[in-house]
Amino acid sequence: MKINQVKLLVSAVSPRQFPDGNLPEIVLVGRSNVGKSSLINCLVERNGFAHTSSKPGKTQTLNFYEINQQLRLVDVPGYGYARVSKQERERFGAMIESYLETREQLRGAIQLVDSRHKPTNDDVTMHQYLQYYQIPLLTVLTKVDKVKRNQRQQSLNLAAQTLQTNDEAMQLFSSQTHEGKDEVWRWILQQSK
């Protein structure tokens, strides 16, 4: 996809701040520091557009990015970050739940999982949650450039088995090499029709 225009519309902390209009939205979910911002930057071909940080737990709002006035990517706070207070985690959880359960523009979810590790219990819970609400779902295994070529299928198999999903709903991805970028865009555009 050729990116002509991309902008951060709003960083929302409550539904009344969500942007108006009926553009299709794809939400990105995943553990803190799994690479959501790096995926966005890679997709929109703008280094540093979505703020990346070496410190987990930086995203604390729902960030709505509008692409070519055609669709929106929505980055939500990462889950599983222990250094955020229990109260903050509950607030993030309620904010994300409200979005996932009520947002009519939502067309699909991309769940990011670190390809170097077995999906966590939090990953499994989020996966089941998205399936329960029948939200079209693509699981993206990030940081695949750090996995040896002969171990990639093993990573896919482990993630599929742990999340109880099939390989067709999974994509290997690297923000460094852009591997998987076209496939992720294809899925996004398919859901956004």
Beta strands, then each sheet from edge to edge (+ up, - down):
strand 1: 6-12
strand 2: 25-30
strand 3: 62-67
strand 4: 71-75
strand 5: 106-114
strand 6: 137-142
strand 7: 170-172
sheet 1: 1+ 3- 4+ 2+ 5+ 6+ 7+
end
